[in-house]
Amino acid sequence: MAVQATMKRRRKQSPLKSRVHELPFDILKSIFTMLSFNDLVQAKPVCSSWNILGEELLSKMPWLMLPSKKQVEEGDGTDVDNNGYHGFLSLSENRVYSLKTAPKEFSEGCCIGSSRGWLLFLQEKAVPCLFNPLKRVKIELPSVDRLLGLKRMERNVNGQYELDYFNSAERGSRRFLFRSCMKQQVRECFVQKAILSGKPDDNNGKYGVVLLCNNGEDIAYHRSGDNCWTGLDVNRPPYQDIICHGNYLYALSDINRIDVWDLHGRVEKKSDISVPFPEKSLAKLNSLRDVCTRRFYLVESCGELLFVVRFIGDYVDWDGTLLHEYDLLTEDCNHPKVCPYRTCLFHVYKMDFSKLRWVEMDTLGDRALFLGGNQSARCFPNCEKDCIYFSDDCWERMEEDYLYGGHDMGRYSFKNGSLKPIYEFSSDKIQPPPCWIIPDPAVLES
């Protein structure tokens, strides 16, 4: 026993283990940058310096959160125990990592946003929360029941949300028809996007959360430390997208006007910007209006404000042909062709603030953009340059057919206009829809 105790003490005092933290930082970083995600995770617990560096590198990687293939291929997405995220795709390795134990937020809550490395979920009783998937840190936020007009929001044994509303006078012009709904319908009707201003894990701990909700009709802001939400003064709803750029919140309206709020101190409306819609995109939209819908995004990239137009074919054949709905009819009218909606094209512009106009971009250079239900963002390490990575955020169509929904994701090349898949399921019905986790821009530039 004495010999064993002596050997144990010697192992604890091993020079190799006790001095790993003394490795020069540059050498350690050069080694760590070559490690896979799995190796980084295993290296982090060795010592504090390895943990800090490993966390820094992990936080710079973009991820695509995914449901399990088994869940998609064998289920209908209504299983309360499986209807959530169970893994993620590492773009740098083109490899999927499965979660042995998925956080309960992934299955019990509805993901309403992704911003600066954090996920935002809406839970029962209309209580949102922030969740950091790498650190497994959760921050509860005040309820948004009044904001959404919900008297009751409870999850039943089938994984659906049962809903009761305040009376119509309190809800104004909002029209909610569902007495129960699935997660995708929560995004469609209640919260279209949720983003952060600042980061909860910064040293000062000051941050804000912004919600675009009620079919784009309302915008609400919560500042850390407060116990309530502030409804912003909106003049031109519905809004298509929101983003925090510099010290301000920008909201893109449906008529191509941008409202701006100053989020410092008391939240105040600063200005509104009227910008002519780009003629190239307007002409394209007019030519495709019978076979295409569109999505608009605002993106902050390298200090610039970008405007992205996404063209989505209403019915797209296997070879990329855009079809009308009547083209789906076959000789056997009981079994029409199945042609899901799919993204077919992007246009990108940057704001010229001196002339208040959008200037077309022919290339993204060494940048890559990430669009979808996340905060629209740019990212370039470990990604293919001059590309747009996109996920499905067509909330209003995800439940129209039991054969598809959540499937519209891929990579668009600006160089040649080609579209390529980034991950493929055997089914086009993917629930919940894949969601990007994008690093904070400040982390990328550090």
Salt bridges, closest charged atoms under 4 A:
GLU22 OE1 - ARG19 NE 3.16
GLU55 OE1 - LYS44 NZ 3.71
GLU55 OE2 - LYS135 NZ 3.44
GLU56 OE2 - LYS29 NZ 3.76
GLU56 OE2 - LYS60 NZ 3.59
GLU105 OE2 - LYS138 NZ 3.14
GLU140 OE2 - LYS138 NZ 3.44
GLU154 OE1 - ARG152 NH1 3.32
GLU162 OE1 - ARG152 NH1 3.50
ASP164 OD2 - ARG152 NE 2.95
ASP164 OD1 - ARG179 NH1 3.66
GLU170 OE1 - ARG146 NH1 2.79
ASP201 OD2 - LYS135 NZ 3.18
ASP201 OD1 - LYS199 NZ 3.70
ASP218 OD2 - ARG174 NH2 2.96
ASP241 OD1 - LYS193 NZ 2.95
ASP254 OD1 - ARG294 NH2 3.25
ASP259 OD1 - ARG236 NH1 3.11
ASP259 OD2 - LYS269 NZ 3.87
ASP262 OD1 - HIS264 ND1 3.88
ASP272 OD1 - ARG236 NH2 3.70
ASP272 OD1 - ARG257 NH2 2.80
GLU300 OE2 - HIS245 ND1 3.32
GLU304 OE2 - LYS350 NZ 3.61
GLU304 OE1 - ARG367 NH1 3.34
ASP314 OD1 - ARG397 NH1 3.70
ASP317 OD2 - LYS337 NZ 2.93
ASP327 OD2 - HIS324 ND1 3.59
ASP332 OD2 - HIS335 ND1 3.11
GLU360 OE2 - LYS280 NZ 2.54
GLU384 OE1 - ARG411 NE 3.20
ASP393 OD1 - ARG295 NE 3.63
ASP393 OD1 - ARG310 NH1 3.45
GLU396 OE1 - ARG295 NH2 2.96
GLU400 OE2 - ARG397 NH2 2.58
ASP408 OD2 - ARG310 NH2 3.26
ASP428 OD2 - ARG342 NH2 2.90
ASP440 OD1 - ARG116 NH1 2.70
GLU445 OE2 - ARG378 NH2 2.61
